[in-house]
Amino acid sequence: MSPPTSNTNLPTVQASQLLGLSEHTLRNWARGRVDRGKKVEPKLKEGVHWFRRGAGHNSPLIFRIRECREFLDSQGYPLPPLQPVAEGQG
């Protein structure tokens, strides 16, 4: 596997490693969530920051690393340096 770059599209597990977020947080930011009975809108936009691998609702989420890093940086989140993701992850 070649080292990921900022132009890489990665599944949730690998993307979370590169972005310095937990998988749970990354999924919640992509899909939104329910908090105390109220819908919390997603922070990351489908088609901009992420997309589904297939047409089905349960298809894996694929994250656009460059766009996600730009969003996180604009929001003041600390970004880890890009480094290779462990083989077999994701």
N, CA, C and O atoms as a MOPAC input file, in Angstrom:
PM7 MOZYME 1SCF
protein

 N      0.84600 1    -1.17300 1     0.00000 1
 C      0.00000 1     0.00000 1     0.00000 1
 C      0.89200 1     1.23600 1     0.00000 1
 O      1.82100 1     1.33500 1     0.80200 1
 N      0.61200 1     2.17400 1    -0.89500 1
 C      1.41700 1     3.38600 1    -0.93200 1
 C      0.97600 1     4.31200 1     0.19700 1
 O     -0.17200 1     4.25700 1     0.64000 1
 N      1.89300 1     5.16500 1     0.66100 1
 C      1.53700 1     6.07000 1     1.75600 1
 C      0.40500 1     7.00400 1     1.34300 1
 O      0.37700 1     7.47200 1     0.20500 1
 N     -0.52700 1     7.28200 1     2.25100 1
 C     -1.63300 1     8.17100 1     1.91400 1
 C     -1.14600 1     9.60100 1     1.73900 1
 O     -0.16800 1    10.02100 1     2.35800 1
 N     -1.84000 1    10.33600 1     0.88800 1
 C     -1.55100 1    11.74700 1     0.68100 1
 C     -2.80700 1    12.52800 1     1.01400 1
 O     -3.84400 1    11.94800 1     1.33600 1
 N     -2.70800 1    13.84000 1     0.93500 1
 C     -3.88500 1    14.65000 1     1.23300 1
 C     -4.98200 1    14.44200 1     0.19500 1
 O     -6.13300 1    14.79700 1     0.44800 1
 N     -4.65200 1    13.87000 1    -0.97900 1
 C     -5.65200 1    13.61900 1    -2.01700 1
 C     -6.30700 1    12.25000 1    -1.89000 1
 O     -7.13200 1    11.88500 1    -2.72800 1
 N     -5.96100 1    11.49600 1    -0.87200 1
 C     -6.43400 1    10.13300 1    -0.69900 1
 C     -7.88900 1    10.09300 1    -0.23600 1
 O     -8.31900 1    10.92400 1     0.56400 1
 N     -8.63900 1     9.12100 1    -0.74700 1
 C     -9.97800 1     8.79800 1    -0.25700 1
 C     -9.85800 1     7.50500 1     0.53200 1
 O     -9.38100 1     6.49900 1     0.00700 1
 N    -10.28600 1     7.52400 1     1.78900 1
 C    -10.09400 1     6.36700 1     2.65800 1
 C    -11.36800 1     6.01500 1     3.41900 1
 O    -12.19300 1     6.88300 1     3.70500 1
 N    -11.52100 1     4.70300 1     3.74800 1
 C    -12.64300 1     4.29200 1     4.59800 1
 C    -12.45900 1     4.82200 1     6.02200 1
 O    -11.39200 1     5.31600 1     6.38400 1
 N    -13.50300 1     4.70900 1     6.80400 1
 C    -13.57300 1     5.31700 1     8.13200 1
 C    -12.38500 1     4.99500 1     9.02800 1
 O    -11.81300 1     5.90500 1     9.62700 1
 N    -12.00000 1     3.73900 1     9.13700 1
 C    -10.92800 1     3.36000 1    10.06700 1
 C     -9.63600 1     4.08200 1     9.71300 1
 O     -9.01300 1     4.68800 1    10.58500 1
 N     -9.22800 1     4.03000 1     8.46100 1
 C     -7.98200 1     4.67400 1     8.04800 1
 C     -8.09200 1     6.19500 1     8.10500 1
 O     -7.15200 1     6.87300 1     8.51900 1
 N     -9.23000 1     6.72700 1     7.69400 1
 C     -9.42500 1     8.17700 1     7.73200 1
 C     -9.34400 1     8.69900 1     9.16200 1
 O     -8.74700 1     9.74600 1     9.41200 1
 N     -9.93900 1     7.97500 1    10.09300 1
 C     -9.91800 1     8.42700 1    11.48700 1
 C     -8.48100 1     8.48700 1    12.01700 1
 O     -8.14500 1     9.38700 1    12.78700 1
 N     -7.64200 1     7.54700 1    11.61600 1
 C     -6.23700 1     7.56200 1    12.03100 1
 C     -5.52200 1     8.79700 1    11.48700 1
 O     -4.78100 1     9.46000 1    12.21400 1
 N     -5.74400 1     9.10400 1    10.21600 1
 C     -5.06800 1    10.25000 1     9.59400 1
 C     -5.58400 1    11.58500 1    10.09800 1
 O     -4.84500 1    12.56900 1    10.11300 1
 N     -6.83900 1    11.63100 1    10.50900 1
 C     -7.43700 1    12.88600 1    10.94200 1
 C     -7.33100 1    13.10000 1    12.44800 1
 O     -7.63800 1    14.18200 1    12.94800 1
 N     -6.89700 1    12.07000 1    13.17000 1
 C     -6.75000 1    12.19800 1    14.61300 1
 C     -8.08000 1    12.20900 1    15.35200 1
 O     -8.19900 1    12.81400 1    16.41800 1
 N     -9.08000 1    11.53900 1    14.78500 1
 C    -10.41300 1    11.44300 1    15.39700 1
 C    -10.75600 1     9.98100 1    15.62600 1
 O    -10.18200 1     9.09700 1    14.99000 1
 N    -11.68500 1     9.72700 1    16.52900 1
 C    -12.14500 1     8.35200 1    16.68700 1
 C    -13.07400 1     8.01100 1    15.52300 1
 O    -13.65000 1     8.90000 1    14.89700 1
 N    -13.21300 1     6.73000 1    15.24300 1
 C    -14.13500 1     6.28500 1    14.19800 1
 C    -15.55900 1     6.74600 1    14.51400 1
 O    -16.28700 1     7.18000 1    13.62100 1
 N    -15.94500 1     6.65100 1    15.76600 1
 C    -17.28400 1     7.03700 1    16.20200 1
 C    -17.54000 1     8.52200 1    15.91500 1
 O    -18.58400 1     8.88400 1    15.37300 1
 N    -16.58400 1     9.37000 1    16.28100 1
 C    -16.72800 1    10.81100 1    16.04100 1
 C    -16.82100 1    11.09700 1    14.55100 1
 O    -17.66600 1    11.88300 1    14.12200 1
 N    -15.97300 1    10.47600 1    13.77000 1
 C    -15.97000 1    10.71000 1    12.32800 1
 C    -17.31500 1    10.30500 1    11.70400 1
 O    -17.86500 1    11.03800 1    10.88200 1
 N    -17.83600 1     9.15000 1    12.09200 1
 C    -19.14800 1     8.71500 1    11.58200 1
 C    -20.26100 1     9.68000 1    12.00000 1
 O    -21.11800 1    10.03100 1    11.19000 1
 N    -20.24500 1    10.10600 1    13.26200 1
 C    -21.26100 1    11.04800 1    13.74000 1
 C    -21.18200 1    12.37600 1    12.99100 1
 O    -22.21300 1    12.95800 1    12.65400 1
 N    -19.99000 1    12.85200 1    12.73300 1
 C    -19.82600 1    14.11000 1    12.01300 1
 C    -20.29200 1    13.97800 1    10.57100 1
 O    -20.71000 1    14.96200 1     9.96100 1
 N    -20.22600 1    12.77100 1    10.02200 1
 C    -20.66600 1    12.55400 1     8.63800 1
 C    -22.18200 1    12.35900 1     8.55700 1
 O    -22.82800 1    12.91700 1     7.67000 1
 N    -22.74500 1    11.58700 1     9.45400 1
 C    -24.16400 1    11.22300 1     9.35100 1
 C    -25.08100 1    12.04800 1    10.23100 1
 O    -26.30000 1    12.00300 1    10.06800 1
 N    -24.51600 1    12.79700 1    11.16000 1
 C    -25.35400 1    13.45900 1    12.15300 1
 C    -25.69200 1    12.45700 1    13.24100 1
 O    -25.30300 1    11.29200 1    13.16100 1
 N    -26.40500 1    12.90000 1    14.24200 1
 C    -26.73500 1    12.00700 1    15.34400 1
 C    -27.95100 1    12.55000 1    16.07700 1
 O    -28.44700 1    13.63100 1    15.76000 1
 N    -28.42000 1    11.80700 1    17.04300 1
 C    -29.52300 1    12.25100 1    17.88500 1
 C    -28.96700 1    12.46200 1    19.28800 1
 O    -28.34300 1    11.56900 1    19.86100 1
 N    -29.20000 1    13.65600 1    19.83600 1
 C    -28.73800 1    13.98000 1    21.18600 1
 C    -29.92700 1    14.47300 1    21.99400 1
 O    -30.50700 1    15.51400 1    21.68600 1
 N    -30.28500 1    13.73200 1    23.01900 1
 C    -31.42700 1    14.06600 1    23.87100 1
 C    -32.69800 1    14.25500 1    23.05800 1
 O    -33.48700 1    15.16700 1    23.30200 1
 N    -32.87300 1    13.36700 1    22.08500 1
 C    -34.08500 1    13.38300 1    21.28800 1
 C    -34.09300 1    14.37400 1    20.13500 1
 O    -35.05900 1    14.42400 1    19.37400 1
 N    -33.03900 1    15.16000 1    19.99100 1
 C    -32.96800 1    16.14000 1    18.90100 1
 C    -31.90100 1    15.73300 1    17.90400 1
 O    -30.82400 1    15.26300 1    18.27100 1
 N    -32.22500 1    15.92400 1    16.64100 1
 C    -31.27600 1    15.62100 1    15.56700 1
 C    -30.18200 1    16.69600 1    15.55800 1
 O    -30.47600 1    17.89100 1    15.53500 1
 N    -28.93100 1    16.26000 1    15.57700 1
 C    -27.78700 1    17.16400 1    15.45500 1
 C    -27.28600 1    17.02200 1    14.02700 1
 O    -26.93000 1    15.92700 1    13.59100 1
 N    -27.26100 1    18.12000 1    13.31200 1
 C    -26.86500 1    18.10100 1    11.90500 1
 C    -25.40800 1    17.67500 1    11.75500 1
 O    -24.58200 1    17.96800 1    12.61900 1
 N    -25.09000 1    16.98600 1    10.65800 1
 C    -23.71100 1    16.57300 1    10.41800 1
 C    -22.79200 1    17.77900 1    10.20100 1
 O    -23.20300 1    18.79600 1     9.64200 1
 N    -21.55400 1    17.64600 1    10.64900 1
 C    -20.54600 1    18.68500 1    10.41400 1
 C    -19.91800 1    18.51400 1     9.03600 1
 O    -19.57900 1    19.49600 1     8.37700 1
 N    -19.76300 1    17.26700 1     8.60500 1
 C    -19.14800 1    16.98000 1     7.31200 1
 C    -20.24400 1    16.72900 1     6.28700 1
 O    -21.21200 1    16.02300 1     6.57100 1
 N    -20.09700 1    17.29900 1     5.10700 1
 C    -21.13200 1    17.21800 1     4.08400 1
 C    -20.89000 1    16.06400 1     3.12100 1
 O    -19.79000 1    15.87400 1     2.60200 1
 N    -21.96300 1    15.29500 1     2.89900 1
 C    -21.89500 1    14.21500 1     1.91400 1
 C    -21.67500 1    14.82300 1     0.53400 1
 O    -22.30800 1    15.81600 1     0.17500 1
 N    -20.78000 1    14.22200 1    -0.23100 1
 C    -20.45600 1    14.72500 1    -1.56200 1
 C    -19.31700 1    15.73000 1    -1.54800 1
 O    -18.69600 1    15.97900 1    -2.58100 1
 N    -19.03900 1    16.30700 1    -0.39000 1
 C    -17.91700 1    17.24900 1    -0.25300 1
 C    -16.79800 1    16.60200 1     0.54600 1
 O    -15.66400 1    16.50500 1     0.07800 1
 N    -17.12700 1    16.15600 1     1.76500 1
 C    -16.13500 1    15.57300 1     2.67300 1
 C    -16.11500 1    14.05200 1     2.63700 1
 O    -15.11300 1    13.43400 1     2.99600 1
 N    -17.20700 1    13.45300 1     2.20800 1
 C    -17.30200 1    11.99100 1     2.20800 1
 C    -18.35100 1    11.54000 1     1.20100 1
 O    -19.16000 1    12.33600 1     0.72400 1
 N    -18.32000 1    10.24500 1     0.88700 1
 C    -19.31000 1     9.62300 1     0.01300 1
 C    -19.43800 1     8.16800 1     0.40000 1
 O    -18.61300 1     7.64200 1     1.14700 1
 N    -20.46100 1     7.52100 1    -0.10000 1
 C    -20.64000 1     6.08600 1     0.15200 1
 C    -20.01600 1     5.29200 1    -0.98300 1
 O    -20.07500 1     5.69500 1    -2.14500 1
 N    -19.42100 1     4.16800 1    -0.63800 1
 C    -18.78000 1     3.32200 1    -1.64900 1
 C    -19.79000 1     2.77400 1    -2.64600 1
 O    -19.47500 1     2.62000 1    -3.82700 1
 N    -20.99200 1     2.48000 1    -2.18500 1
 C    -22.04700 1     1.94300 1    -3.05100 1
 C    -23.32500 1     2.74800 1    -2.88200 1
 O    -23.35600 1     3.76900 1    -2.19500 1
 N    -24.37800 1     2.26100 1    -3.52800 1
 C    -25.64300 1     2.98700 1    -3.50200 1
 C    -26.46900 1     2.72400 1    -2.23900 1
 O    -27.34500 1     3.51700 1    -1.89300 1
 N    -26.19400 1     1.62700 1    -1.56000 1
 C    -26.98000 1     1.26300 1    -0.38600 1
 C    -26.70400 1     2.11800 1     0.82900 1
 O    -25.60700 1     2.65000 1     0.99600 1
 N    -27.71700 1     2.24500 1     1.68300 1
 C    -27.60200 1     3.03300 1     2.91400 1
 C    -26.51100 1     2.48900 1     3.84100 1
 O    -25.90000 1     3.25300 1     4.58700 1
 N    -26.26600 1     1.19400 1     3.80000 1
 C    -25.26000 1     0.57800 1     4.66300 1
 C    -23.88400 1     0.47200 1     4.01200 1
 O    -22.98200 1    -0.14500 1     4.57900 1
 N    -23.71100 1     1.06000 1     2.83900 1
 C    -22.40400 1     1.02400 1     2.17500 1
 C    -21.37800 1     1.78400 1     3.00900 1
 O    -21.72100 1     2.75900 1     3.67800 1
 N    -20.11800 1     1.34000 1     2.97200 1
 C    -19.07600 1     2.00400 1     3.76200 1
 C    -18.91900 1     3.47800 1     3.37600 1
 O    -19.07800 1     3.86100 1     2.21600 1
 N    -18.60200 1     4.28800 1     4.38700 1
 C    -18.32200 1     5.70500 1     4.15400 1
 C    -16.85200 1     5.84400 1     3.73600 1
 O    -15.96300 1     5.23200 1     4.32900 1
 N    -16.61900 1     6.65400 1     2.71300 1
 C    -15.27000 1     6.93900 1     2.23800 1
 C    -15.04300 1     8.44400 1     2.42200 1
 O    -15.84200 1     9.26400 1     1.97000 1
 N    -13.95100 1     8.78500 1     3.08500 1
 C    -13.67500 1    10.18000 1     3.40700 1
 C    -12.60000 1    10.75500 1     2.49400 1
 O    -11.58900 1    10.11300 1     2.20900 1
 N    -12.84500 1    11.97500 1     2.04600 1
 C    -11.87600 1    12.72400 1     1.24100 1
 C    -10.95900 1    13.45900 1     2.22000 1
 O    -11.35000 1    14.45000 1     2.83600 1
 N     -9.74200 1    12.95400 1     2.34900 1
 C     -8.83100 1    13.42300 1     3.38100 1
 C     -8.53300 1    14.91800 1     3.24700 1
 O     -8.58800 1    15.64000 1     4.24200 1
 N     -8.22200 1    15.39300 1     2.05500 1
 C     -7.87600 1    16.81300 1     1.89500 1
 C     -9.02500 1    17.70500 1     2.35600 1
 O     -8.81200 1    18.65000 1     3.11500 1
 N    -10.23600 1    17.41100 1     1.90300 1
 C    -11.38500 1    18.23100 1     2.26900 1
 C    -11.67800 1    18.16500 1     3.76600 1
 O    -12.03000 1    19.17300 1     4.37800 1
 N    -11.53200 1    16.98800 1     4.34900 1
 C    -11.74600 1    16.84800 1     5.79400 1
 C    -10.69200 1    17.61900 1     6.57900 1
 O    -11.01000 1    18.28300 1     7.56500 1
 N     -9.44100 1    17.53200 1     6.14400 1
 C     -8.37000 1    18.27300 1     6.82800 1
 C     -8.58600 1    19.77700 1     6.71800 1
 O     -8.35100 1    20.50500 1     7.68300 1
 N     -9.02800 1    20.25100 1     5.55900 1
 C     -9.30300 1    21.67900 1     5.39500 1
 C    -10.42100 1    22.12300 1     6.33800 1
 O    -10.33100 1    23.18500 1     6.95200 1
 N    -11.47400 1    21.30900 1     6.45200 1
 C    -12.56800 1    21.63300 1     7.36300 1
 C    -12.07600 1    21.67000 1     8.80600 1
 O    -12.33500 1    22.63400 1     9.52700 1
 N    -11.36900 1    20.62700 1     9.22700 1
 C    -10.87800 1    20.56900 1    10.60400 1
 C     -9.97200 1    21.75500 1    10.91300 1
 O    -10.07300 1    22.35000 1    11.98600 1
 N     -9.09200 1    22.10000 1     9.98200 1
 C     -8.19300 1    23.23800 1    10.17200 1
 C     -8.99900 1    24.53300 1    10.30600 1
 O     -8.68800 1    25.36600 1    11.15800 1
 N    -10.02700 1    24.71000 1     9.47700 1
 C    -10.84900 1    25.92400 1     9.53300 1
 C    -11.62300 1    26.04100 1    10.84700 1
 O    -11.99600 1    27.14000 1    11.25900 1
 N    -11.86100 1    24.90200 1    11.49900 1
 C    -12.59200 1    24.87700 1    12.77000 1
 C    -11.66100 1    24.92300 1    13.97300 1
 O    -12.12200 1    24.92300 1    15.11400 1
 N    -10.35000 1    24.96300 1    13.72700 1
 C     -9.37800 1    25.05900 1    14.81600 1
 C     -8.97700 1    23.74500 1    15.45600 1
 O     -8.36900 1    23.74500 1    16.52600 1
 N     -9.30600 1    22.61300 1    14.81900 1
 C     -8.90800 1    21.32000 1    15.36700 1
 C     -7.43700 1    21.06400 1    15.04800 1
 O     -6.98900 1    21.36000 1    13.94000 1
 N     -6.68400 1    20.52400 1    15.99500 1
 C     -5.28400 1    20.19500 1    15.70300 1
 C     -5.21100 1    19.02100 1    14.73200 1
 O     -5.94100 1    18.04100 1    14.87400 1
 N     -4.33700 1    19.12900 1    13.76200 1
 C     -4.19900 1    18.08300 1    12.75200 1
 C     -2.87800 1    17.35200 1    12.92300 1
 O     -1.82000 1    17.97800 1    12.98100 1
 N     -2.93800 1    16.02100 1    13.00500 1
 C     -1.67800 1    15.26900 1    13.04700 1
 C     -1.02500 1    15.31300 1    11.66900 1
 O     -1.72300 1    15.46000 1    10.66500 1
 N      0.30900 1    15.18900 1    11.60100 1
 C      0.95100 1    15.14200 1    10.28400 1
 C      0.51200 1    13.89400 1     9.53400 1
 O      0.22600 1    12.86400 1    10.14500 1
 N      0.46000 1    13.98700 1     8.21200 1
 C      0.11800 1    12.81200 1     7.40300 1
 C      1.22200 1    11.78700 1     7.53800 1
 O      2.40100 1    12.10000 1     7.37700 1
 N      0.83500 1    10.57500 1     7.83000 1
 C      1.78600 1     9.47200 1     7.90000 1
 C      1.09300 1     8.21500 1     7.45000 1
 O     -0.13500 1     8.13700 1     7.49000 1
 N      1.86100 1     7.22000 1     7.01700 1
 C      1.24300 1     5.98100 1     6.51400 1
 C      0.33100 1     5.34400 1     7.55400 1
 O      0.60200 1     5.38000 1     8.75400 1
 N     -0.74300 1     4.76900 1     7.06500 1
 C     -1.69400 1     4.03400 1     7.90200 1
 C     -1.27600 1     2.57000 1     7.90600 1
 O     -0.81600 1     2.05000 1     6.88900 1
 N     -1.43300 1     1.90600 1     9.04400 1
 C     -1.03100 1     0.51100 1     9.17000 1
 C     -1.70900 1    -0.36100 1     8.12900 1
 O     -2.89300 1    -0.18400 1     7.84000 1
 N     -0.96000 1    -1.30500 1     7.56200 1
 C     -1.50400 1    -2.25800 1     6.58000 1
 C     -2.64000 1    -3.05200 1     7.21700 1
 O     -2.61100 1    -3.36300 1     8.40800 1
 N     -3.63600 1    -3.37100 1     6.40300 1
 C     -4.72600 1    -4.21400 1     6.86400 1
 C     -5.78100 1    -3.49500 1     7.65800 1
 O     -6.74000 1    -4.12300 1     8.10800 1
 N     -5.64000 1    -2.18400 1     7.84900 1
 C     -6.63800 1    -1.41000 1     8.58200 1
 C     -7.70400 1    -0.95700 1     7.60300 1
 O     -7.38700 1    -0.60000 1     6.46900 1
 N     -8.95700 1    -0.96600 1     8.02000 1
 C    -10.02900 1    -0.44300 1     7.19900 1
 C    -10.77400 1    -1.45800 1     6.53900 1
 O    -11.71600 1    -1.15500 1     5.80700 1

